[in-house]
């Protein structure tokens, strides 16, 4: 509980939308293991229509409430909330996360020790199967050379058991929005999340923008949390599928160096077409519609994306961050049958 780190101001911010039951289930652990004079817990409510606000007022007096009045989505919701909060470090925390004793110490210590560290992610284990990593973040996020996100401990839907194989503090490419420690000043100065993303992969976009400016994103195994996952949209939800495909294309267009952009997008068109045929073979018609809709929306968004590239990419920047894997996860996973991170490094 930050016994030796009394000076940094830490704001734990939970964005809530109709999550009354999740708040009752998971907020007690956050309160129990975050007691410190320099730490505050804030729930930003995204226009909930359930009894979330009443439950907070009646049962959680330790928690500050920010009523945003409407549903801004994940990305803009956090932007709107965090602009009202003063802190040295923001902890962006999902409402369906159980934290553990000492979870704040290692991430804050790391960022205090190196001003070049912009964000830190703890070990993310599954709340439902606590011996295994959880989908959203696991032991730190990466992407392959064609932009597909994956994690140490999670390839596509393949989840590894936690046997200590990722108990090393390492630089990663992205930290999950399920539990992200981020330097408040850098979050604000870099425009926060891209609100157009609404939800999904906005944290990867933010981390890539920070890495393009030379900052580090780090994973620490000394901090452990348990994530339920799928609390708002289940992983097979058609709208979630649409957001993941569209936002991933936006991510690439915004952040890739110019000398790699067209080739990468061309290959992605082929790979996404293969994904659509796979959905067809599974008779997942809603999934096919989601993929097609995502691509149509991407093409229509190109003028706006060009403006964003101009604003967010460093001039004459042609290098990829070293944490982008120089291989294809599709090839490694489906062709070579290597379904664990350590097997194909």
Secondary structure, 3 states (H helix, E strand, C coil): CCCCCCCCCEEEEEEECCCHHHHHHHHHHHHHCCCCCCEEEEEEECCCCCCHHHHHHHHCCCCEEEECCCCCHHHHHHHHHHCCCCCCEEEEECCCEEECCCCCHHHHHHHHHCCCEEEEEEEEEECCCCCEECCCCCCCEEEECCCCEEECCEECCEECECCCCCCCCEECCECCCCEEEEEHHHHHHCCCCCHHHCCCCHHHHHHHHHHHCCCEEEEEEEEEEEECCCCCCCCCCHHHHHHHHHHHHHHHHHHCCHHHHHHHHHHHHHHHHHHHHHHHHCCCHHHHHHHHHHHHHHHHCHHHHHHHHHHHCCCCCCCCCCCEECCCHHHHHHHCCCCCHHHHC
